[in-house]
Amino acid sequence: MANEKTNGDGVELEVGKPAAPTVDWDDSELRSSYANVVNASSTREEVTVFFGTNQTWNPSAERKFKVKLQDRIVLNPHAAKRLWILLGAILTEYEKRFGAISLESSGSKGSAAKSASAAEPAKE
């Protein structure tokens, strides 16, 4: 065809349109973590997201929670924005399939995750 060329791999490319990149996901060093608490902070140059696990199984009358922070991910603002868009799309699809997610009833009386995520993250 007049408007098409092939690249070195024999993939047809349409002239005037950039080719979609191919991503090779290397998961050879991938590790998995579980988190039921998340918090974030930012500066002009970076966004830091903290992931942890609520260790409080029987909250006292003080409503004090122990959260073990396990992972900290530091992103530049552009990557953070892409993550925000991606998570929004995933949660929109999730709620279409399974119903709305309520943050008010995430556990026992009140929201332990909400209270714990409002706490200041550990300092570096």
Secondary structure, DSSP 4 states (H G I P E B T S, - for coil): -TTEEE-TTS-EEETTSPPPPP-----TT------SEEEEEE-SS-EEEEEEEE--SS--TT----EEEEEEEEE-HHHHHHHHHHHHHHHHHHHHHH-PPPSTTSSSSS-HHHHHHHSPPPP-
